[in-house]
Amino acid sequence: MAKEISVIAFLTEQYEYLLKLAVMMVSDLDDAQDVLQNLAVSLYSKREALTDIHNPQAYFFICLRHAALNHIRDSARALPTDPEEIKKKLAFDYIEWEDVVKRHLSGYPKEIVQAFIDHYMNDYPVEQLASNLSMTPNALSQQFRRMRQRIARSSPKMALYMFMLTMRLR
């Protein structure tokens, strides 16, 4: 149990120094505090297993480094939720988006392309669009999936935009 206390004691004694290290790793004070807090909670929940640690300082530094790297990796994958951030990140307006989609899907029939645009931009249900095109909803849904894949292969920026539109519809 003495080693368990030393890891927790090390965290409380060296908090300011550890926070500075975390800020240097993630470049933001709030994120650094989050990383340090999550790490402390994680280590506290594993306190029974930490009794075999001979050098708590080295162990904690390695854990901090991994936690910061995980935070950086996760934040790079995170999608913005604020509409203004989405606009800045994607820089597409509706008319430009529609033109780009039509360009990428030039080999498809115009009715299918228009149904694709109506579904993703105007929130028309697949069932309604399928009945208008005399198709089953499953067939149209699969067609949309192939269209999204074609767009994703040709333009990573459009792929992100399509992903965000898909998530908006769920």
C-alpha positions as CSV (number, residue, x, y, z in Angstrom):
1,M,0.0,0.0,0.0
2,A,2.9,2.4,0.5
3,K,3.5,2.5,-3.3
4,E,-0.1,3.3,-4.0
5,I,0.1,6.3,-1.7
6,S,3.3,7.4,-3.3
7,V,1.7,7.5,-6.8
8,I,-1.2,9.6,-5.5
9,A,1.1,11.7,-3.3
10,F,3.3,12.3,-6.3
11,L,0.4,13.6,-8.3
12,T,-0.7,16.0,-5.6
13,E,2.8,17.2,-4.8
14,Q,3.8,17.7,-8.4
15,Y,0.5,18.9,-9.9
16,E,1.8,22.2,-11.1
17,Y,4.8,20.7,-12.8
18,L,2.7,17.9,-14.4
19,L,0.2,20.5,-15.6
20,K,3.0,22.4,-17.3
21,L,4.2,19.3,-19.0
22,A,0.7,18.5,-20.1
23,V,0.2,22.0,-21.5
24,M,3.4,21.6,-23.5
25,M,2.1,18.3,-24.9
26,V,-1.4,19.4,-25.8
27,S,-1.0,23.2,-26.2
28,D,-4.1,24.2,-24.3
29,L,-4.6,24.7,-20.6
30,D,-8.1,23.4,-20.5
31,D,-7.2,20.3,-22.5
32,A,-4.1,19.7,-20.3
33,Q,-6.3,19.9,-17.1
34,D,-8.7,17.4,-18.7
35,V,-5.9,15.0,-19.6
36,L,-4.4,15.3,-16.1
37,Q,-7.7,14.8,-14.4
38,N,-8.6,11.8,-16.5
39,L,-5.2,10.3,-15.8
40,A,-5.6,10.9,-12.1
41,V,-9.0,9.2,-12.1
42,S,-7.7,6.3,-14.1
43,L,-4.8,5.8,-11.8
44,Y,-6.9,6.1,-8.7
45,S,-9.3,3.5,-10.0
46,K,-6.3,1.1,-10.5
47,R,-4.7,1.9,-7.2
48,E,-4.7,-1.7,-6.1
49,A,-2.7,-2.7,-9.1
50,L,-0.2,0.1,-8.6
51,T,1.4,-1.4,-5.5
52,D,4.2,-3.0,-7.5
53,I,5.5,0.3,-9.1
54,H,9.1,1.0,-8.0
55,N,9.4,4.4,-9.6
56,P,6.1,6.3,-9.5
57,Q,7.5,9.4,-11.1
58,A,8.7,7.6,-14.2
59,Y,5.4,5.6,-14.4
60,F,3.3,8.7,-14.1
61,F,5.3,10.5,-16.8
62,I,4.9,7.7,-19.2
63,C,1.1,7.5,-18.4
64,L,0.9,11.3,-18.9
65,R,2.6,11.1,-22.2
66,H,0.3,8.3,-23.4
67,A,-2.8,10.2,-22.2
68,A,-1.7,13.4,-24.0
69,L,-1.1,11.4,-27.2
70,N,-4.5,9.8,-26.9
71,H,-6.1,13.1,-26.4
72,I,-4.4,14.6,-29.4
73,R,-5.3,11.7,-31.5
74,D,-9.0,11.7,-30.4
75,S,-9.3,15.5,-30.8
76,A,-8.0,15.2,-34.3
77,R,-10.7,12.7,-35.1
78,A,-13.5,14.7,-33.5
79,L,-16.0,16.4,-35.7
80,P,-17.1,19.9,-35.0
81,T,-20.6,20.4,-33.7
82,D,-20.9,24.1,-33.8
83,P,-22.5,25.2,-37.2
84,E,-20.1,28.0,-37.6
85,E,-17.1,25.7,-37.2
86,I,-18.6,23.3,-39.7
87,K,-19.1,26.1,-42.2
88,K,-15.5,27.2,-41.8
89,K,-14.1,23.7,-41.9
90,L,-16.0,22.6,-45.0
91,A,-16.4,25.9,-46.8
92,F,-19.3,24.7,-48.9
93,D,-22.6,26.4,-49.5
94,Y,-25.6,24.5,-50.8
95,I,-25.2,25.6,-54.5
96,E,-21.5,24.8,-54.6
97,W,-22.1,21.5,-52.9
98,E,-24.9,20.6,-55.4
99,D,-22.6,21.4,-58.3
100,V,-19.7,19.3,-56.9
101,V,-22.0,16.4,-56.3
102,K,-23.4,16.6,-59.8
103,R,-19.8,16.7,-61.1
104,H,-18.8,13.6,-59.1
105,L,-21.9,11.7,-60.0
106,S,-22.0,12.6,-63.7
107,G,-22.3,8.9,-64.8
108,Y,-25.5,8.3,-62.8
109,P,-29.0,9.1,-64.2
110,K,-30.1,12.7,-63.4
111,E,-33.2,11.5,-61.5
112,I,-31.1,9.4,-59.1
113,V,-28.6,12.3,-58.6
114,Q,-31.5,14.6,-57.9
115,A,-33.0,12.1,-55.4
116,F,-29.5,11.9,-53.8
117,I,-29.4,15.6,-53.4
118,D,-33.0,15.8,-52.1
119,H,-32.3,13.1,-49.5
120,Y,-29.1,14.6,-48.1
121,M,-29.8,18.3,-48.4
122,N,-33.6,18.5,-48.2
123,D,-34.3,15.6,-45.8
124,Y,-36.6,13.7,-48.1
125,P,-37.2,10.2,-46.8
126,V,-35.8,7.4,-48.9
127,E,-39.2,5.7,-49.0
128,Q,-40.8,8.7,-50.7
129,L,-38.0,9.1,-53.2
130,A,-38.0,5.4,-54.0
131,S,-41.7,5.4,-54.7
132,N,-41.3,8.4,-57.0
133,L,-38.5,6.5,-58.9
134,S,-40.4,3.2,-58.9
135,M,-37.7,1.5,-56.9
136,T,-37.6,-0.3,-53.6
137,P,-36.3,1.7,-50.6
138,N,-33.5,-0.9,-50.1
139,A,-32.4,-0.6,-53.7
140,L,-32.3,3.2,-53.6
141,S,-30.5,3.1,-50.2
142,Q,-27.8,0.8,-51.7
143,Q,-27.5,3.1,-54.7
144,F,-27.0,6.1,-52.4
145,R,-24.3,4.1,-50.5
146,R,-22.5,3.4,-53.8
147,M,-22.8,7.1,-54.7
148,R,-21.4,8.2,-51.3
149,Q,-18.4,5.8,-51.8
150,R,-17.7,7.2,-55.2
151,I,-17.7,10.7,-53.8
152,A,-15.4,9.6,-50.9
153,R,-12.9,8.1,-53.3
154,S,-12.7,11.2,-55.5
155,S,-12.7,13.9,-52.8
156,P,-11.7,13.6,-49.1
157,K,-13.3,16.9,-48.3
158,M,-16.6,15.9,-49.8
159,A,-16.3,12.5,-48.0
160,L,-16.2,14.4,-44.7
161,Y,-19.1,16.6,-45.7
162,M,-21.2,13.5,-46.7
163,F,-20.3,11.8,-43.4
164,M,-21.6,14.8,-41.5
165,L,-24.8,15.0,-43.6
166,T,-25.3,11.3,-43.0
167,M,-24.9,11.8,-39.2
168,R,-27.3,14.7,-39.3
169,L,-30.0,12.5,-40.9
170,R,-29.8,9.9,-38.1
